[in-house]
Amino acid sequence: MEYLKEAGLEFCVDANSIRIIETPSEFFDLIIERIGSAKKRVYLSSLYLGSGKRETAIVDGLSSRLDENEALDVRILLDFLRGTRGEKEGKSSTSLLKKIADKAKIYLFHTPELRGTLKSVLGERNNEIVGLQHMKLYVFDDALLISGANLSDSYFTDRQDRYVLIENSKDISDFFCSIITAVGSHSFQLYGDGEKNLHSECTQHPFQGNAIEYCTSLRDRVLKVVEEAKIGKEREEGGDTVIYPLIQMGMIGIDEEYQYLKRLLSSKNPSLNMTLASGYFNATDEYERLMLSDGDYSLKILMAAPDANGFAGASGLSQYIPSMYSSIAASFLAAIDKYNRRNVELVEWSRKGWSFHAKGLWCDRGDRIDTVIGSSNYGYRSLHRDLEAQIVVSTTNASLMKRLREERNNLLEFTSLVDRSALRRIDHHVPTLVSFFSKVLRRFF
């Protein structure tokens, strides 16, 4: 926590302004409700927008609100690769968003890492392994809804995630709107005729221009937002709830999440009770060492069971991804034994007909809880490849601490212990080739 205080960007909030959303359907209903009542701005940042009925309802709601209020500032940031997938068949994010593209700003971020021969060789279902726009930020006027969920049907129905709404939070909403705008200024912009042109502020093409100059320019633009947020912001004293934003964009050298986690995971505090959740648990070698060798605290890691993995039931090579995560879990269990960490356990979430996409941290010290919520899965790609945004909520407020514990416990209700006997079950079977290749491929997940 000292690192966050020293970093200098913090927002004191009223604990009663923080609302924890529990279900995917509540998440969807809230988005529709807030779009319908927005007066000043709607800023949405997601990996992609689906093309079903619920996603159409979102776009129709935005279109109607823009017709009613021409001054409404609507900006949507998506990943270029995911946002254009299925475009030829008319089933892409861009296909749906064209109807409002002349009334709103639609940004499509393209990773500078996918270029040249690699771009021409990788197909549209594989190219996203190189890097993505992964931030999940939803701003409605002065309210921030932060999540790990995308704007797609399963995230509104049967894919469990986390969602936190912060009401009456102009400063932090302004900050994340500026982050969205900064990334948007180095992205393509969609127009009503379907054309996608590079933003006028971007002087280097992301995959045809100079990669170093592009990354430097984007880094400077994002850091300018951070520094401007610090200027004129006096440290507030006496509040019981503070929010610290964390931006992680490893590809351009911004690593706020990493700087925080490497300190947190190496904590030596036997009374600390930590829970780490990830739909795709794949700790880096360094994070594993910090958790198991350097750190000393009680740790529960919450991951998706094979049948709750987002790739369960997939076809082609993707069908082996749940097995790869079982292989990673087996390696982590071996590391727990190696370091003799008896206060570390691995549990998996499973609920019939549902998938698990929740991510975050709960650090419970008894008289204070710090929770991290946002888009990161705390793995290789979150650290190095994708654009991620989180917040740390630190509170001593009794009511909010109670609600955060309930949120954590509600997720744990659907879990079972992952141990050696669990890994011998047929659902955890790992084909030999998957075990072999996972050692290399895990750096892309």
Secondary structure as a PSIPRED ss2 file (coil, helix, strand):
# PSIPRED VFORMAT (PSIPRED V4.0)

   1 M C   1.000  0.000  0.000
   2 E H   0.000  1.000  0.000
   3 Y H   0.000  1.000  0.000
   4 L H   0.000  1.000  0.000
   5 K H   0.000  1.000  0.000
   6 E H   0.000  1.000  0.000
   7 A H   0.000  1.000  0.000
   8 G C   1.000  0.000  0.000
   9 L C   1.000  0.000  0.000
  10 E C   1.000  0.000  0.000
  11 F E   0.000  0.000  1.000
  12 C E   0.000  0.000  1.000
  13 V C   1.000  0.000  0.000
  14 D C   1.000  0.000  0.000
  15 A H   0.000  1.000  0.000
  16 N H   0.000  1.000  0.000
  17 S H   0.000  1.000  0.000
  18 I E   0.000  0.000  1.000
  19 R E   0.000  0.000  1.000
  20 I E   0.000  0.000  1.000
  21 I E   0.000  0.000  1.000
  22 E C   1.000  0.000  0.000
  23 T C   1.000  0.000  0.000
  24 P H   0.000  1.000  0.000
  25 S H   0.000  1.000  0.000
  26 E H   0.000  1.000  0.000
  27 F H   0.000  1.000  0.000
  28 F H   0.000  1.000  0.000
  29 D H   0.000  1.000  0.000
  30 L H   0.000  1.000  0.000
  31 I H   0.000  1.000  0.000
  32 I H   0.000  1.000  0.000
  33 E H   0.000  1.000  0.000
  34 R H   0.000  1.000  0.000
  35 I H   0.000  1.000  0.000
  36 G H   0.000  1.000  0.000
  37 S H   0.000  1.000  0.000
  38 A C   1.000  0.000  0.000
  39 K C   1.000  0.000  0.000
  40 K C   1.000  0.000  0.000
  41 R E   0.000  0.000  1.000
  42 V E   0.000  0.000  1.000
  43 Y E   0.000  0.000  1.000
  44 L E   0.000  0.000  1.000
  45 S E   0.000  0.000  1.000
  46 S C   1.000  0.000  0.000
  47 L C   1.000  0.000  0.000
  48 Y C   1.000  0.000  0.000
  49 L E   0.000  0.000  1.000
  50 G C   1.000  0.000  0.000
  51 S C   1.000  0.000  0.000
  52 G C   1.000  0.000  0.000
  53 K H   0.000  1.000  0.000
  54 R H   0.000  1.000  0.000
  55 E H   0.000  1.000  0.000
  56 T H   0.000  1.000  0.000
  57 A H   0.000  1.000  0.000
  58 I H   0.000  1.000  0.000
  59 V H   0.000  1.000  0.000
  60 D H   0.000  1.000  0.000
  61 G H   0.000  1.000  0.000
  62 L H   0.000  1.000  0.000
  63 S H   0.000  1.000  0.000
  64 S H   0.000  1.000  0.000
  65 R H   0.000  1.000  0.000
  66 L H   0.000  1.000  0.000
  67 D H   0.000  1.000  0.000
  68 E H   0.000  1.000  0.000
  69 N C   1.000  0.000  0.000
  70 E C   1.000  0.000  0.000
  71 A C   1.000  0.000  0.000
  72 L C   1.000  0.000  0.000
  73 D E   0.000  0.000  1.000
  74 V E   0.000  0.000  1.000
  75 R E   0.000  0.000  1.000
  76 I E   0.000  0.000  1.000
  77 L E   0.000  0.000  1.000
  78 L E   0.000  0.000  1.000
  79 D E   0.000  0.000  1.000
  80 F H   0.000  1.000  0.000
  81 L H   0.000  1.000  0.000
  82 R H   0.000  1.000  0.000
  83 G H   0.000  1.000  0.000
  84 T C   1.000  0.000  0.000
  85 R C   1.000  0.000  0.000
  86 G C   1.000  0.000  0.000
  87 E H   0.000  1.000  0.000
  88 K H   0.000  1.000  0.000
  89 E H   0.000  1.000  0.000
  90 G C   1.000  0.000  0.000
  91 K C   1.000  0.000  0.000
  92 S C   1.000  0.000  0.000
  93 S H   0.000  1.000  0.000
  94 T H   0.000  1.000  0.000
  95 S H   0.000  1.000  0.000
  96 L H   0.000  1.000  0.000
  97 L H   0.000  1.000  0.000
  98 K H   0.000  1.000  0.000
  99 K H   0.000  1.000  0.000
 100 I H   0.000  1.000  0.000
 101 A C   1.000  0.000  0.000
 102 D C   1.000  0.000  0.000
 103 K C   1.000  0.000  0.000
 104 A C   1.000  0.000  0.000
 105 K E   0.000  0.000  1.000
 106 I E   0.000  0.000  1.000
 107 Y E   0.000  0.000  1.000
 108 L E   0.000  0.000  1.000
 109 F E   0.000  0.000  1.000
 110 H C   1.000  0.000  0.000
 111 T C   1.000  0.000  0.000
 112 P C   1.000  0.000  0.000
 113 E C   1.000  0.000  0.000
 114 L C   1.000  0.000  0.000
 115 R C   1.000  0.000  0.000
 116 G H   0.000  1.000  0.000
 117 T H   0.000  1.000  0.000
 118 L H   0.000  1.000  0.000
 119 K H   0.000  1.000  0.000
 120 S H   0.000  1.000  0.000
 121 V H   0.000  1.000  0.000
 122 L C   1.000  0.000  0.000
 123 G C   1.000  0.000  0.000
 124 E C   1.000  0.000  0.000
 125 R C   1.000  0.000  0.000
 126 N C   1.000  0.000  0.000
 127 N H   0.000  1.000  0.000
 128 E H   0.000  1.000  0.000
 129 I H   0.000  1.000  0.000
 130 V H   0.000  1.000  0.000
 131 G C   1.000  0.000  0.000
 132 L C   1.000  0.000  0.000
 133 Q E   0.000  0.000  1.000
 134 H C   1.000  0.000  0.000
 135 M C   1.000  0.000  0.000
 136 K C   1.000  0.000  0.000
 137 L E   0.000  0.000  1.000
 138 Y E   0.000  0.000  1.000
 139 V E   0.000  0.000  1.000
 140 F E   0.000  0.000  1.000
 141 D C   1.000  0.000  0.000
 142 D C   1.000  0.000  0.000
 143 A E   0.000  0.000  1.000
 144 L E   0.000  0.000  1.000
 145 L E   0.000  0.000  1.000
 146 I E   0.000  0.000  1.000
 147 S E   0.000  0.000  1.000
 148 G C   1.000  0.000  0.000
 149 A C   1.000  0.000  0.000
 150 N C   1.000  0.000  0.000
 151 L E   0.000  0.000  1.000
 152 S C   1.000  0.000  0.000
 153 D H   0.000  1.000  0.000
 154 S H   0.000  1.000  0.000
 155 Y H   0.000  1.000  0.000
 156 F H   0.000  1.000  0.000
 157 T H   0.000  1.000  0.000
 158 D C   1.000  0.000  0.000
 159 R E   0.000  0.000  1.000
 160 Q E   0.000  0.000  1.000
 161 D C   1.000  0.000  0.000
 162 R C   1.000  0.000  0.000
 163 Y E   0.000  0.000  1.000
 164 V E   0.000  0.000  1.000
 165 L E   0.000  0.000  1.000
 166 I E   0.000  0.000  1.000
 167 E C   1.000  0.000  0.000
 168 N C   1.000  0.000  0.000
 169 S C   1.000  0.000  0.000
 170 K H   0.000  1.000  0.000
 171 D H   0.000  1.000  0.000
 172 I H   0.000  1.000  0.000
 173 S H   0.000  1.000  0.000
 174 D H   0.000  1.000  0.000
 175 F H   0.000  1.000  0.000
 176 F H   0.000  1.000  0.000
 177 C H   0.000  1.000  0.000
 178 S H   0.000  1.000  0.000
 179 I H   0.000  1.000  0.000
 180 I H   0.000  1.000  0.000
 181 T H   0.000  1.000  0.000
 182 A H   0.000  1.000  0.000
 183 V H   0.000  1.000  0.000
 184 G H   0.000  1.000  0.000
 185 S C   1.000  0.000  0.000
 186 H C   1.000  0.000  0.000
 187 S C   1.000  0.000  0.000
 188 F E   0.000  0.000  1.000
 189 Q E   0.000  0.000  1.000
 190 L E   0.000  0.000  1.000
 191 Y C   1.000  0.000  0.000
 192 G C   1.000  0.000  0.000
 193 D C   1.000  0.000  0.000
 194 G C   1.000  0.000  0.000
 195 E C   1.000  0.000  0.000
 196 K E   0.000  0.000  1.000
 197 N E   0.000  0.000  1.000
 198 L E   0.000  0.000  1.000
 199 H C   1.000  0.000  0.000
 200 S C   1.000  0.000  0.000
 201 E C   1.000  0.000  0.000
 202 C C   1.000  0.000  0.000
 203 T C   1.000  0.000  0.000
 204 Q C   1.000  0.000  0.000
 205 H C   1.000  0.000  0.000
 206 P C   1.000  0.000  0.000
 207 F C   1.000  0.000  0.000
 208 Q C   1.000  0.000  0.000
 209 G C   1.000  0.000  0.000
 210 N C   1.000  0.000  0.000
 211 A H   0.000  1.000  0.000
 212 I H   0.000  1.000  0.000
 213 E H   0.000  1.000  0.000
 214 Y H   0.000  1.000  0.000
 215 C H   0.000  1.000  0.000
 216 T H   0.000  1.000  0.000
 217 S H   0.000  1.000  0.000
 218 L H   0.000  1.000  0.000
 219 R H   0.000  1.000  0.000
 220 D H   0.000  1.000  0.000
 221 R H   0.000  1.000  0.000
 222 V H   0.000  1.000  0.000
 223 L H   0.000  1.000  0.000
 224 K H   0.000  1.000  0.000
 225 V H   0.000  1.000  0.000
 226 V H   0.000  1.000  0.000
 227 E H   0.000  1.000  0.000
 228 E H   0.000  1.000  0.000
 229 A H   0.000  1.000  0.000
 230 K H   0.000  1.000  0.000
 231 I C   1.000  0.000  0.000
 232 G C   1.000  0.000  0.000
 233 K C   1.000  0.000  0.000
 234 E C   1.000  0.000  0.000
 235 R C   1.000  0.000  0.000
 236 E C   1.000  0.000  0.000
 237 E C   1.000  0.000  0.000
 238 G C   1.000  0.000  0.000
 239 G C   1.000  0.000  0.000
 240 D C   1.000  0.000  0.000
 241 T E   0.000  0.000  1.000
 242 V E   0.000  0.000  1.000
 243 I E   0.000  0.000  1.000
 244 Y E   0.000  0.000  1.000
 245 P E   0.000  0.000  1.000
 246 L E   0.000  0.000  1.000
 247 I E   0.000  0.000  1.000
 248 Q E   0.000  0.000  1.000
 249 M E   0.000  0.000  1.000
 250 G H   0.000  1.000  0.000
 251 M H   0.000  1.000  0.000
 252 I H   0.000  1.000  0.000
 253 G C   1.000  0.000  0.000
 254 I E   0.000  0.000  1.000
 255 D E   0.000  0.000  1.000
 256 E H   0.000  1.000  0.000
 257 E H   0.000  1.000  0.000
 258 Y H   0.000  1.000  0.000
 259 Q H   0.000  1.000  0.000
 260 Y H   0.000  1.000  0.000
 261 L H   0.000  1.000  0.000
 262 K H   0.000  1.000  0.000
 263 R H   0.000  1.000  0.000
 264 L H   0.000  1.000  0.000
 265 L C   1.000  0.000  0.000
 266 S C   1.000  0.000  0.000
 267 S C   1.000  0.000  0.000
 268 K E   0.000  0.000  1.000
 269 N E   0.000  0.000  1.000
 270 P E   0.000  0.000  1.000
 271 S E   0.000  0.000  1.000
 272 L E   0.000  0.000  1.000
 273 N E   0.000  0.000  1.000
 274 M E   0.000  0.000  1.000
 275 T E   0.000  0.000  1.000
 276 L E   0.000  0.000  1.000
 277 A E   0.000  0.000  1.000
 278 S E   0.000  0.000  1.000
 279 G C   1.000  0.000  0.000
 280 Y C   1.000  0.000  0.000
 281 F C   1.000  0.000  0.000
 282 N C   1.000  0.000  0.000
 283 A C   1.000  0.000  0.000
 284 T C   1.000  0.000  0.000
 285 D H   0.000  1.000  0.000
 286 E H   0.000  1.000  0.000
 287 Y H   0.000  1.000  0.000
 288 E H   0.000  1.000  0.000
 289 R H   0.000  1.000  0.000
 290 L H   0.000  1.000  0.000
 291 M H   0.000  1.000  0.000
 292 L H   0.000  1.000  0.000
 293 S H   0.000  1.000  0.000
 294 D H   0.000  1.000  0.000
 295 G C   1.000  0.000  0.000
 296 D E   0.000  0.000  1.000
 297 Y E   0.000  0.000  1.000
 298 S E   0.000  0.000  1.000
 299 L E   0.000  0.000  1.000
 300 K E   0.000  0.000  1.000
 301 I E   0.000  0.000  1.000
 302 L E   0.000  0.000  1.000
 303 M E   0.000  0.000  1.000
 304 A E   0.000  0.000  1.000
 305 A C   1.000  0.000  0.000
 306 P H   0.000  1.000  0.000
 307 D H   0.000  1.000  0.000
 308 A H   0.000  1.000  0.000
 309 N C   1.000  0.000  0.000
 310 G C   1.000  0.000  0.000
 311 F C   1.000  0.000  0.000
 312 A C   1.000  0.000  0.000
 313 G C   1.000  0.000  0.000
 314 A C   1.000  0.000  0.000
 315 S C   1.000  0.000  0.000
 316 G H   0.000  1.000  0.000
 317 L H   0.000  1.000  0.000
 318 S H   0.000  1.000  0.000
 319 Q H   0.000  1.000  0.000
 320 Y H   0.000  1.000  0.000
 321 I H   0.000  1.000  0.000
 322 P H   0.000  1.000  0.000
 323 S H   0.000  1.000  0.000
 324 M H   0.000  1.000  0.000
 325 Y H   0.000  1.000  0.000
 326 S H   0.000  1.000  0.000
 327 S H   0.000  1.000  0.000
 328 I H   0.000  1.000  0.000
 329 A H   0.000  1.000  0.000
 330 A H   0.000  1.000  0.000
 331 S H   0.000  1.000  0.000
 332 F H   0.000  1.000  0.000
 333 L H   0.000  1.000  0.000
 334 A H   0.000  1.000  0.000
 335 A H   0.000  1.000  0.000
 336 I H   0.000  1.000  0.000
 337 D H   0.000  1.000  0.000
 338 K H   0.000  1.000  0.000
 339 Y H   0.000  1.000  0.000
 340 N C   1.000  0.000  0.000
 341 R C   1.000  0.000  0.000
 342 R C   1.000  0.000  0.000
 343 N C   1.000  0.000  0.000
 344 V E   0.000  0.000  1.000
 345 E E   0.000  0.000  1.000
 346 L E   0.000  0.000  1.000
 347 V E   0.000  0.000  1.000
 348 E E   0.000  0.000  1.000
 349 W E   0.000  0.000  1.000
 350 S C   1.000  0.000  0.000
 351 R C   1.000  0.000  0.000
 352 K C   1.000  0.000  0.000
 353 G C   1.000  0.000  0.000
 354 W C   1.000  0.000  0.000
 355 S E   0.000  0.000  1.000
 356 F E   0.000  0.000  1.000
 357 H C   1.000  0.000  0.000
 358 A C   1.000  0.000  0.000
 359 K C   1.000  0.000  0.000
 360 G E   0.000  0.000  1.000
 361 L E   0.000  0.000  1.000
 362 W E   0.000  0.000  1.000
 363 C E   0.000  0.000  1.000
 364 D E   0.000  0.000  1.000
 365 R C   1.000  0.000  0.000
 366 G C   1.000  0.000  0.000
 367 D C   1.000  0.000  0.000
 368 R C   1.000  0.000  0.000
 369 I E   0.000  0.000  1.000
 370 D E   0.000  0.000  1.000
 371 T E   0.000  0.000  1.000
 372 V E   0.000  0.000  1.000
 373 I E   0.000  0.000  1.000
 374 G E   0.000  0.000  1.000
 375 S C   1.000  0.000  0.000
 376 S C   1.000  0.000  0.000
 377 N C   1.000  0.000  0.000
 378 Y C   1.000  0.000  0.000
 379 G C   1.000  0.000  0.000
 380 Y H   0.000  1.000  0.000
 381 R H   0.000  1.000  0.000
 382 S H   0.000  1.000  0.000
 383 L H   0.000  1.000  0.000
 384 H H   0.000  1.000  0.000
 385 R C   1.000  0.000  0.000
 386 D C   1.000  0.000  0.000
 387 L E   0.000  0.000  1.000
 388 E E   0.000  0.000  1.000
 389 A E   0.000  0.000  1.000
 390 Q E   0.000  0.000  1.000
 391 I E   0.000  0.000  1.000
 392 V E   0.000  0.000  1.000
 393 V E   0.000  0.000  1.000
 394 S E   0.000  0.000  1.000
 395 T E   0.000  0.000  1.000
 396 T C   1.000  0.000  0.000
 397 N C   1.000  0.000  0.000
 398 A H   0.000  1.000  0.000
 399 S H   0.000  1.000  0.000
 400 L H   0.000  1.000  0.000
 401 M H   0.000  1.000  0.000
 402 K H   0.000  1.000  0.000
 403 R H   0.000  1.000  0.000
 404 L H   0.000  1.000  0.000
 405 R H   0.000  1.000  0.000
 406 E H   0.000  1.000  0.000
 407 E H   0.000  1.000  0.000
 408 R H   0.000  1.000  0.000
 409 N H   0.000  1.000  0.000
 410 N H   0.000  1.000  0.000
 411 L H   0.000  1.000  0.000
 412 L H   0.000  1.000  0.000
 413 E C   1.000  0.000  0.000
 414 F C   1.000  0.000  0.000
 415 T E   0.000  0.000  1.000
 416 S E   0.000  0.000  1.000
 417 L E   0.000  0.000  1.000
 418 V C   1.000  0.000  0.000
 419 D C   1.000  0.000  0.000
 420 R H   0.000  1.000  0.000
 421 S H   0.000  1.000  0.000
 422 A H   0.000  1.000  0.000
 423 L H   0.000  1.000  0.000
 424 R C   1.000  0.000  0.000
 425 R C   1.000  0.000  0.000
 426 I H   0.000  1.000  0.000
 427 D H   0.000  1.000  0.000
 428 H H   0.000  1.000  0.000
 429 H C   1.000  0.000  0.000
 430 V C   1.000  0.000  0.000
 431 P C   1.000  0.000  0.000
 432 T H   0.000  1.000  0.000
 433 L H   0.000  1.000  0.000
 434 V H   0.000  1.000  0.000
 435 S H   0.000  1.000  0.000
 436 F H   0.000  1.000  0.000
 437 F H   0.000  1.000  0.000
 438 S H   0.000  1.000  0.000
 439 K H   0.000  1.000  0.000
 440 V H   0.000  1.000  0.000
 441 L H   0.000  1.000  0.000
 442 R H   0.000  1.000  0.000
 443 R H   0.000  1.000  0.000
 444 F H   0.000  1.000  0.000
 445 F C   1.000  0.000  0.000
